[in-house]
Amino acid sequence: ALQIEIQVSKKLVAVNAIAEKHGDLNASDFIITGFMADQMKSINEMGRLVTVLSGIGDQTLARFMFDKDLFE
């Protein structure tokens, strides 16, 4: 899931670059304000959860911590 979020983010950056290249400031602003902030939040949250899961050796404990963290 984290890799998909990163790929989506890269595609949004590419689309934004095309909008800027063609001087379409409305499209660029729409992409940045409408999508990029949420995308960065998702990537940061998923990265944090992956770090939590990978840092705990016991998989049962890791799943418990993941679920606890996710529902808080």
C-alpha positions in Angstrom: 0.0 0.0 0.0 2.9 2.4 0.8 4.4 1.8 -2.6 1.1 2.5 -4.3 0.8 5.8 -2.4 4.4 6.7 -3.4 3.6 5.9 -7.1 0.4 8.0 -7.0 2.4 10.9 -5.5 5.0 10.7 -8.3 2.2 10.7 -10.9 0.7 13.8 -9.3 4.0 15.5 -9.4 4.4 14.6 -13.1 0.9 15.9 -13.9 1.6 19.1 -11.9 4.8 19.6 -13.9 2.8 19.3 -17.2 0.3 21.8 -15.9 3.0 24.3 -14.9 4.8 23.7 -18.2 1.7 24.8 -20.1 1.0 27.7 -17.8 -2.2 26.2 -16.3 -2.0 27.7 -12.8 -5.6 26.6 -12.0 -4.8 22.9 -12.6 -1.6 23.2 -10.8 -3.2 24.8 -7.8 -6.0 22.2 -7.9 -3.5 19.3 -7.8 -1.4 20.8 -5.1 -4.2 21.9 -2.8 -6.6 19.2 -3.6 -4.4 16.1 -3.7 -0.8 16.6 -2.7 -1.4 17.5 1.0 -3.6 14.5 1.6 -1.1 12.3 -0.4 1.8 13.4 1.8 -0.2 12.8 5.0 -1.1 9.3 3.8 2.5 8.5 2.9 3.8 9.7 6.3 1.1 7.8 8.2 1.7 4.5 6.3 5.5 4.9 6.6 5.1 5.4 10.4 2.9 2.2 10.6 5.4 0.2 8.5 8.2 1.4 10.9 6.2 0.3 13.9 5.4 -3.1 12.4 9.0 -3.8 11.3 10.5 -2.7 14.6 8.6 -5.3 16.6 10.0 -8.8 16.4 7.0 -10.7 17.7 4.4 -10.7 14.9 1.5 -11.2 17.3 2.5 -8.1 19.3 3.2 -6.2 16.1 -0.4 -6.9 14.9 -1.8 -5.8 18.2 0.2 -2.6 18.3 -0.7 -1.9 14.6 -4.4 -2.4 15.4 -4.2 -0.3 18.6 -2.4 2.5 16.7 -4.7 2.4 13.8 -7.9 2.7 15.8 -6.7 5.5 18.1 
